[in-house]
Amino acid sequence: MDTFQLWDLRVIDFIDVFLVAILMYYVYKLVKGTVAVNIFIGIIIIYLVWRVTALLEMQMLHNIFDGFIKVGIIALIVVFQPEIRKFLLMIGSTNIGNRGGFFKRFSFLSKVVEVETDVEAIISACTKMGATNTGALIVLERNNNLDFLIGTGDETNMNVSQPIIESIFFKNSPLHDGAIIIDNNIVKATRVILPVNNEKVIPQRFGLRHRAAIGITEKTDALAIAVSEETGQTSYIKNGEFEIYKDTTELIEKIKNDLG
């Protein structure tokens, strides 16, 4: 039997491993913090059982899992439709010349200094706007580039601060309609029109702002904060779902962790 030697590895083998690592990184970023993690684990378990039953020649059980595996690709496309869309958008939004380049996503290869978004200022502004029933919709960009939405509104370049956010959503302000997009502590666009989700059933007290927040967080990995004009309540939406929090301190920590 031939003995494996380290020098038997080719350059293409290292490239292969590196590309697999990139793929796994994207999959991790895609399913991180979502129910898709449990579905993904279930798929792995089914695949392992399928392989084990084949090795043990458990014909009946193997045939059952074999049939599931053969038609499973169609089921995966249906079940993971939002995640697949996010994955393709993530790949498509990765380019060398944009947002610090491709290797910006890998901290050990990047020399780009990340600017931490002032989450405290954002939530303070939301709390103050909520007290006066001023509606607001704030989108926090993560890995998926949202530049394709800027054309629906007005491109800006303002540092995030509590007064800036409050002035944008002031009821008599020409910028208060629509959403704002924040990336690396910069308000990069105002009056942005977001895709609205009309399929999900949500409480009647939530309106178009919340449906838009659900829509953008389903189609991308962005985070959304919506302030209700009717109730003054601040809602946090991620992956198309409302996130529950006890107080503003917990909300700030949640957002910081998700941005990290």
Residue frames relative to the residue before (quaternion, step in Angstrom):
aa qw qx qy qz dx dy dz
M 1.0000 0.0000 0.0000 0.0000 0.00 0.00 0.00
D 0.4570 -0.6922 0.4911 0.2661 3.55 -0.88 0.96
T 0.3348 -0.7327 0.5612 0.1901 3.55 -1.02 0.84
F 0.4274 -0.7072 0.5036 0.2522 3.53 -0.88 0.99
Q 0.1010 -0.7836 0.6123 0.0291 3.55 -0.91 0.94
L 0.6013 -0.5916 0.4015 0.3568 3.54 -1.07 0.76
W 0.6849 0.5008 -0.2984 0.4371 3.56 1.00 -0.79
D 0.5011 0.6355 -0.4306 0.3994 3.58 1.29 0.05
L 0.5590 0.6081 -0.3853 0.4115 3.56 1.24 -0.38
R 0.2838 -0.7554 0.5702 0.1537 3.54 -1.00 0.88
V 0.6662 -0.4781 0.3778 0.4299 3.57 -1.28 0.27
I 0.6411 0.5417 -0.3252 0.4357 3.57 0.99 -0.83
D 0.5980 0.5605 -0.3628 0.4434 3.61 1.16 -0.56
F 0.6509 0.4969 -0.3129 0.4812 3.58 1.01 -0.79
I 0.6269 0.5211 -0.3338 0.4734 3.57 1.04 -0.77
D 0.6243 0.5515 -0.3253 0.4475 3.56 1.03 -0.85
V 0.6706 0.4921 -0.2890 0.4739 3.58 0.90 -0.98
F 0.6499 0.5257 -0.3172 0.4478 3.58 0.97 -0.86
L 0.6702 0.4945 -0.2964 0.4673 3.58 0.95 -0.87
V 0.6190 0.5208 -0.3386 0.4805 3.59 1.08 -0.70
A 0.6324 0.5294 -0.3274 0.4612 3.59 1.01 -0.82
I 0.6373 0.5149 -0.3234 0.4735 3.60 1.01 -0.80
L 0.6512 0.5212 -0.3109 0.4556 3.56 0.95 -0.93
M 0.6688 0.4920 -0.2979 0.4711 3.59 0.93 -0.90
Y 0.6075 0.5509 -0.3497 0.4530 3.58 1.09 -0.69
Y 0.6660 0.4966 -0.2998 0.4690 3.56 0.93 -0.92
V 0.6402 0.5187 -0.3250 0.4642 3.59 0.96 -0.85
Y 0.6451 0.5195 -0.3190 0.4607 3.59 0.98 -0.85
K 0.6710 0.4867 -0.3035 0.4699 3.60 0.88 -0.91
L 0.6435 0.5550 -0.3125 0.4246 3.54 1.09 -0.74
V 0.8010 0.3093 -0.1433 0.4922 3.57 0.81 -1.02
K 0.4120 0.7287 -0.4640 0.2896 3.59 1.28 -0.10
G 0.8530 0.1244 -0.1157 0.4934 3.57 -0.83 1.05
T 0.6420 0.4978 -0.3371 0.4759 3.60 1.22 0.30
V 0.6228 -0.5319 0.4130 0.3983 3.57 -1.31 0.27
A 0.5040 0.6614 -0.4210 0.3623 3.59 1.24 -0.30
V 0.5341 0.6187 -0.4083 0.4065 3.59 1.19 -0.44
N 0.6807 0.4839 -0.2872 0.4690 3.59 0.87 -0.94
I 0.6352 0.5147 -0.3295 0.4722 3.59 1.02 -0.76
F 0.6440 0.5286 -0.3132 0.4558 3.56 0.98 -0.88
I 0.6468 0.5037 -0.3144 0.4787 3.59 0.99 -0.84
G 0.6324 0.5370 -0.3267 0.4528 3.58 1.01 -0.80
I 0.6405 0.5192 -0.3219 0.4654 3.58 1.02 -0.82
I 0.6422 0.5192 -0.3233 0.4619 3.59 0.96 -0.85
I 0.6459 0.5193 -0.3223 0.4574 3.60 0.96 -0.85
I 0.6486 0.5150 -0.3134 0.4647 3.59 0.95 -0.89
Y 0.6525 0.5115 -0.3173 0.4603 3.57 0.96 -0.85
L 0.6610 0.5054 -0.3103 0.4598 3.60 0.93 -0.86
V 0.6401 0.5105 -0.3236 0.4742 3.60 1.00 -0.80
W 0.6174 0.5536 -0.3274 0.4529 3.56 1.06 -0.81
R 0.6843 0.4755 -0.2798 0.4769 3.57 0.96 -0.89
V 0.6568 0.5171 -0.3134 0.4505 3.58 0.97 -0.87
T 0.6621 0.4992 -0.3142 0.4623 3.61 0.92 -0.86
A 0.6178 0.5254 -0.3474 0.4707 3.59 1.12 -0.56
L 0.6700 0.5004 -0.2966 0.4612 3.58 0.95 -0.87
L 0.7242 0.4188 -0.2308 0.4969 3.59 1.04 -0.82
E 0.3791 -0.7595 0.4496 0.2782 3.56 1.37 0.00
M 0.2941 0.7184 -0.5524 0.3037 3.55 0.96 0.98
Q 0.2368 -0.8681 0.4166 0.1294 3.51 0.44 1.35
M 0.6889 0.4884 -0.3041 0.4410 3.60 0.77 -0.97
L 0.6928 0.4649 -0.2781 0.4761 3.55 0.82 -1.00
H 0.6360 0.5318 -0.3287 0.4524 3.56 1.02 -0.78
N 0.6448 0.5282 -0.3252 0.4467 3.60 0.97 -0.81
I 0.6224 0.5381 -0.3359 0.4585 3.57 1.07 -0.77
F 0.7147 0.4301 -0.2557 0.4887 3.58 0.83 -1.00
D 0.5940 0.5670 -0.3619 0.4413 3.58 1.13 -0.60
G 0.6481 0.5065 -0.3115 0.4759 3.57 1.00 -0.82
F 0.6422 0.5191 -0.3200 0.4645 3.57 1.02 -0.81
I 0.6521 0.5203 -0.3153 0.4525 3.58 0.95 -0.88
K 0.6687 0.5301 -0.3088 0.4200 3.59 0.93 -0.90
V 0.7554 0.3273 -0.1996 0.5314 3.59 1.00 -0.75
G 0.4480 0.7421 -0.4177 0.2724 3.55 1.32 -0.15
I 0.5927 0.5942 -0.3795 0.3895 3.59 1.06 -0.65
I 0.6362 0.5118 -0.3297 0.4739 3.58 1.06 -0.73
A 0.6507 0.5119 -0.3100 0.4674 3.57 0.98 -0.88
L 0.6344 0.5385 -0.3309 0.4451 3.59 1.03 -0.79
I 0.6396 0.5279 -0.3282 0.4522 3.58 0.97 -0.83
V 0.6660 0.4929 -0.2970 0.4747 3.58 1.02 -0.82
V 0.7056 0.4767 -0.2684 0.4505 3.58 0.81 -1.06
F 0.7893 0.3200 -0.1486 0.5025 3.57 0.90 -0.96
Q 0.2157 0.8186 -0.5137 0.1398 3.60 1.12 0.46
P 0.6860 0.4563 -0.3176 0.4694 3.68 0.78 -0.87
E 0.6671 0.5059 -0.3090 0.4512 3.59 0.98 -0.85
I 0.6315 0.5231 -0.3329 0.4656 3.59 1.02 -0.78
R 0.6347 0.5229 -0.3245 0.4673 3.57 1.02 -0.83
K 0.6561 0.4988 -0.3109 0.4734 3.57 0.96 -0.86
F 0.6409 0.5377 -0.3271 0.4394 3.57 0.99 -0.88
L 0.6776 0.4828 -0.2903 0.4727 3.58 0.90 -0.91
L 0.6391 0.5098 -0.3240 0.4760 3.57 1.06 -0.75
M 0.6258 0.5418 -0.3271 0.4559 3.57 1.06 -0.80
I 0.6562 0.4917 -0.3026 0.4858 3.56 1.00 -0.87
G 0.6899 0.5025 -0.2783 0.4405 3.56 0.88 -0.96
S 0.7053 0.4520 -0.2716 0.4738 3.58 1.07 -0.65
T 0.5615 0.5814 -0.3927 0.4388 3.59 1.28 0.06
N 0.2442 0.7616 -0.5772 0.1649 3.57 -0.58 1.09
I 0.6616 -0.5611 0.3366 0.3663 3.51 -1.24 0.56
G 0.7786 0.4051 -0.1971 0.4369 3.57 0.85 -0.95
N 0.6892 0.4980 -0.2748 0.4489 3.58 1.21 -0.12
R 0.8664 0.0373 -0.0491 0.4956 3.55 -1.02 0.90
G 0.7635 -0.3930 0.2115 0.4668 3.57 0.89 0.90
G 0.6012 -0.6106 0.3558 0.3730 3.59 1.22 0.14
F 0.7325 -0.4577 0.3065 0.4001 3.48 -1.40 0.29
F 0.7311 0.4592 -0.2569 0.4344 3.58 0.82 -0.99
K 0.4050 0.6938 -0.4819 0.3497 3.57 1.29 0.13
R 0.6323 0.5563 -0.3295 0.4268 3.60 1.14 -0.60
F 0.7140 0.3695 -0.2394 0.5444 3.57 1.25 -0.32
S 0.3558 -0.7976 0.4442 0.1999 3.54 -0.16 1.31
F 0.6690 0.5082 -0.3176 0.4396 3.60 1.06 -0.67
L 0.7023 0.4167 -0.2682 0.5110 3.62 1.26 -0.21
S 0.6830 0.5231 -0.2723 0.4309 3.56 1.22 -0.38
K 0.2334 -0.7562 0.5949 0.1404 3.52 -1.14 0.76
V 0.4489 0.6893 -0.4463 0.3524 3.56 1.33 0.12
V 0.3294 -0.7503 0.5409 0.1898 3.57 -0.81 1.00
E 0.3165 -0.7536 0.5479 0.1783 3.56 -0.69 1.10
V 0.2742 -0.7368 0.5948 0.1677 3.56 -1.03 0.81
E 0.3523 -0.7554 0.5143 0.2020 3.56 -0.66 1.08
T 0.4317 -0.7074 0.5043 0.2427 3.55 -0.81 1.05
D 0.4244 -0.7091 0.5091 0.2404 3.56 -0.93 0.94
V 0.1467 -0.8329 0.5309 0.0530 3.56 0.27 1.31
E 0.6077 0.5686 -0.3571 0.4241 3.59 1.02 -0.73
A 0.6614 0.5018 -0.3086 0.4643 3.58 0.94 -0.88
I 0.6419 0.5316 -0.3231 0.4482 3.58 1.00 -0.83
I 0.7061 0.4524 -0.2708 0.4728 3.58 0.84 -0.97
S 0.6035 0.5407 -0.3604 0.4623 3.60 1.05 -0.65
A 0.6496 0.5036 -0.3116 0.4767 3.57 0.99 -0.83
C 0.6462 0.5191 -0.3191 0.4594 3.59 0.98 -0.84
T 0.6445 0.5220 -0.3177 0.4595 3.58 0.98 -0.84
K 0.6777 0.4832 -0.2915 0.4715 3.57 0.92 -0.90
M 0.6536 0.4996 -0.3139 0.4740 3.60 1.00 -0.79
G 0.6258 0.5478 -0.3305 0.4461 3.56 1.07 -0.74
A 0.6304 0.5518 -0.3285 0.4361 3.57 1.08 -0.75
T 0.7424 0.3335 -0.2043 0.5439 3.59 1.19 -0.51
N 0.4511 -0.7161 0.4218 0.3252 3.58 1.31 0.33
T 0.3281 0.7153 -0.5288 0.3181 3.51 0.92 1.02
G 0.3467 -0.7656 0.5062 0.1934 3.57 -0.59 1.13
A 0.0407 0.7926 -0.6064 0.0499 3.56 -1.13 0.69
L 0.0655 -0.7686 0.6348 0.0439 3.53 -1.23 0.56
I 0.0234 -0.8134 0.5772 -0.0684 3.55 -0.51 1.27
V 0.1316 -0.7867 0.6015 0.0449 3.55 -0.86 1.04
L 0.1828 -0.7803 0.5928 0.0789 3.56 -0.82 1.05
E 0.3204 -0.7728 0.5228 0.1639 3.55 -0.54 1.20
R 0.1422 -0.7692 0.6166 0.0888 3.56 -1.09 0.76
N 0.8393 -0.0895 0.0727 0.5313 3.63 -0.56 -1.08
N 0.6770 0.4764 -0.2955 0.4769 3.58 0.97 -0.84
N 0.3795 -0.7280 0.5283 0.2165 3.54 -0.77 1.08
L 0.2200 -0.8069 0.5410 0.0887 3.58 -0.83 1.03
D 0.2922 0.7865 -0.5028 0.2078 3.59 1.18 0.40
F 0.5853 0.5947 -0.3780 0.4010 3.60 1.14 -0.50
L 0.6606 0.4992 -0.3053 0.4703 3.60 1.26 -0.30
I 0.5205 0.6799 -0.4092 0.3152 3.57 1.19 -0.50
G 0.6313 0.5706 -0.3304 0.4083 3.56 1.05 -0.74
T 0.6206 0.5401 -0.3461 0.4509 3.59 1.24 -0.34
G 0.7692 0.2685 -0.1567 0.5583 3.58 1.27 -0.25
D 0.6321 -0.4992 0.4132 0.4249 3.57 -1.08 -0.80
E 0.3671 -0.7289 0.5346 0.2194 3.58 -0.76 1.03
T 0.0138 -0.7936 0.6075 -0.0309 3.57 -0.93 0.94
N 0.1607 -0.7593 0.6186 0.1222 3.56 -1.33 0.02
M 0.2809 0.7720 -0.5068 0.2613 3.56 0.49 1.26
N 0.4649 -0.6570 0.5139 0.2968 3.56 -1.03 0.77
V 0.5060 -0.6592 0.4713 0.2954 3.55 -1.03 0.83
S 0.2049 0.7304 -0.6378 0.1336 3.53 -1.00 0.92
Q 0.6508 -0.5286 0.3669 0.4030 3.56 -1.20 0.43
P 0.6779 0.4796 -0.3226 0.4543 3.67 0.79 -0.84
I 0.6244 0.5466 -0.3464 0.4375 3.60 1.01 -0.78
I 0.6826 0.4844 -0.2930 0.4621 3.59 0.84 -0.97
E 0.6584 0.5071 -0.3129 0.4599 3.57 0.95 -0.86
S 0.6663 0.5013 -0.3115 0.4557 3.60 0.97 -0.79
I 0.6104 0.5546 -0.3527 0.4421 3.59 1.08 -0.69
F 0.7849 0.3404 -0.1641 0.4911 3.57 0.86 -1.00
F 0.3350 0.7259 -0.5209 0.2991 3.59 1.25 0.27
K 0.5766 -0.6675 0.3472 0.3184 3.57 -0.78 1.09
N 0.7266 0.4016 -0.2498 0.4983 3.61 1.06 -0.59
S 0.4843 0.6671 -0.4352 0.3619 3.58 1.28 0.07
P 0.4795 -0.6734 0.4735 0.3039 3.63 -0.98 0.74
L 0.6671 0.5152 -0.2921 0.4519 3.60 1.26 -0.27
H 0.5158 0.7179 -0.3925 0.2540 3.59 1.22 -0.31
D 0.6053 0.5517 -0.3699 0.4386 3.62 1.15 -0.44
G 0.7809 0.3133 -0.2375 0.4854 3.57 -1.06 0.74
A 0.5930 -0.5798 0.4418 0.3421 3.53 -1.35 -0.22
I 0.2898 -0.6930 0.6112 0.2494 3.53 -1.35 0.16
I 0.2646 -0.7430 0.5947 0.1559 3.56 -1.19 0.62
I 0.1079 -0.7950 0.5966 0.0195 3.55 -0.83 1.07
D 0.0677 0.7774 -0.6219 0.0665 3.55 -0.95 0.94
N 0.8469 -0.0359 -0.0123 0.5304 3.58 -0.81 1.04
N 0.6873 -0.5249 0.2503 0.4353 3.53 0.93 1.08
I 0.5917 0.5150 -0.3800 0.4902 3.57 1.20 0.61
V 0.3272 -0.6856 0.6113 0.2220 3.55 -1.00 0.89
K 0.1328 -0.8497 0.5088 0.0387 3.58 -0.17 1.30
A 0.8069 0.0216 -0.0260 0.5897 3.62 1.21 -0.26
T 0.1370 -0.7580 0.6319 0.0858 3.54 -1.22 0.65
R 0.8024 0.2826 -0.2298 0.4727 3.57 -1.35 0.26
V 0.2907 0.7804 -0.5003 0.2369 3.58 1.11 0.70
I 0.2979 -0.7319 0.5870 0.1762 3.57 -1.03 0.85
L 0.1791 -0.8090 0.5566 0.0599 3.57 -0.67 1.14
P 0.5602 -0.5716 0.4621 0.3820 3.59 -1.20 0.43
V 0.2786 -0.7822 0.5418 0.1300 3.58 -0.87 0.98
N 0.2961 -0.7329 0.5850 0.1814 3.57 -0.98 0.87
N 0.0954 -0.8150 0.5712 0.0195 3.57 -0.64 1.16
E 0.5789 0.6205 -0.3568 0.3906 3.57 1.30 0.00
K 0.6748 0.5065 -0.3040 0.4424 3.58 0.94 -0.87
V 0.3685 -0.7118 0.5575 0.2163 3.55 -1.03 0.87
I 0.0550 0.7922 -0.6032 0.0751 3.57 -0.64 1.12
P 0.6591 -0.5099 0.3556 0.4232 3.63 -1.17 0.44
Q 0.5974 -0.6205 0.3882 0.3276 3.56 -1.07 0.79
R 0.5896 0.5891 -0.3780 0.4031 3.58 1.15 -0.46
F 0.6488 0.4730 -0.3173 0.5047 3.58 1.27 -0.25
G 0.2156 -0.8103 0.5384 0.0844 3.55 -0.95 0.94
L 0.8341 -0.2200 0.1636 0.4786 3.53 -1.24 -0.61
R 0.5828 0.5792 -0.3829 0.4223 3.60 1.06 -0.65
H 0.7023 0.4635 -0.2702 0.4679 3.55 0.87 -0.96
R 0.6311 0.5134 -0.3375 0.4734 3.59 1.06 -0.68
A 0.6317 0.5101 -0.3279 0.4829 3.58 1.08 -0.69
A 0.6285 0.5297 -0.3285 0.4653 3.59 1.05 -0.78
I 0.6394 0.5057 -0.3161 0.4852 3.58 1.03 -0.81
G 0.6617 0.5400 -0.3073 0.4197 3.57 0.91 -0.95
I 0.7171 0.4454 -0.2712 0.4624 3.60 0.78 -0.98
T 0.6911 0.4645 -0.2949 0.4687 3.62 1.03 -0.66
E 0.5923 0.5272 -0.3674 0.4861 3.59 1.27 -0.19
K 0.7380 0.4364 -0.2218 0.4644 3.56 0.96 -0.93
T 0.7707 0.1575 -0.1059 0.6083 3.59 1.23 -0.42
D 0.5624 -0.5962 0.4406 0.3661 3.57 -1.29 -0.02
A 0.3405 0.7605 -0.4874 0.2608 3.59 1.25 0.34
L 0.3485 -0.6824 0.5979 0.2355 3.54 -1.37 0.32
A 0.1334 -0.8050 0.5749 0.0610 3.58 -1.07 0.65
I 0.1246 -0.7529 0.6436 0.0577 3.53 -1.16 0.80
A 0.0439 -0.8112 0.5828 -0.0191 3.56 -0.70 1.10
V 0.1759 -0.7543 0.6253 0.0952 3.56 -0.98 0.92
S 0.3622 -0.7600 0.5032 0.1950 3.56 -0.65 1.14
E 0.4067 -0.7106 0.5255 0.2315 3.55 -0.93 0.95
E 0.6649 0.5090 -0.2992 0.4574 3.59 1.18 -0.52
T 0.8176 0.2450 -0.1028 0.5108 3.59 0.82 -0.99
G 0.4161 -0.7101 0.4718 0.3163 3.60 1.17 -0.45
Q 0.4803 0.6872 -0.4244 0.3419 3.59 1.29 0.01
T 0.3130 -0.7293 0.5806 0.1821 3.55 -1.10 0.81
S 0.1046 -0.7981 0.5928 0.0237 3.58 -0.74 1.11
Y 0.2072 -0.7567 0.6108 0.1066 3.53 -1.12 0.79
I 0.0688 -0.8225 0.5643 -0.0172 3.58 -0.63 1.15
K 0.0640 0.7753 -0.6230 0.0812 3.56 -0.92 1.00
N 0.8409 0.0521 -0.0810 0.5325 3.57 -0.93 0.94
G 0.6903 -0.5072 0.2759 0.4360 3.57 1.04 0.79
E 0.6782 0.4553 -0.2837 0.5022 3.58 1.26 0.18
F 0.4852 -0.6381 0.5142 0.3048 3.56 -1.22 0.63
E 0.2704 -0.7547 0.5797 0.1460 3.56 -0.87 1.00
I 0.3350 -0.7480 0.5446 0.1780 3.56 -0.89 1.00
Y 0.0686 0.7816 -0.6177 0.0528 3.57 -1.02 0.83
K 0.5088 -0.6769 0.4530 0.2788 3.55 -1.17 0.66
D 0.7989 -0.0636 0.0906 0.5912 3.57 0.90 -0.94
T 0.7209 -0.4492 0.3015 0.4332 3.56 -1.29 0.10
T 0.5913 0.5717 -0.3698 0.4322 3.60 1.09 -0.62
E 0.6755 0.4723 -0.2877 0.4876 3.57 0.93 -0.90
L 0.6234 0.5439 -0.3367 0.4497 3.59 1.05 -0.77
I 0.6496 0.5171 -0.3151 0.4597 3.57 0.93 -0.88
E 0.6626 0.5013 -0.3049 0.4655 3.58 0.94 -0.88
K 0.6219 0.5419 -0.3378 0.4533 3.59 1.00 -0.79
I 0.6870 0.4843 -0.2867 0.4597 3.56 0.84 -1.01
K 0.6455 0.5240 -0.3222 0.4527 3.58 0.94 -0.85
N 0.6596 0.5037 -0.3067 0.4660 3.57 0.96 -0.87
D 0.6789 0.4880 -0.2958 0.4620 3.58 0.97 -0.84
L 0.6460 0.5001 -0.3217 0.4786 3.59 1.09 -0.64
G 0.6392 0.5524 -0.3189 0.4296 3.54 1.15 -0.67
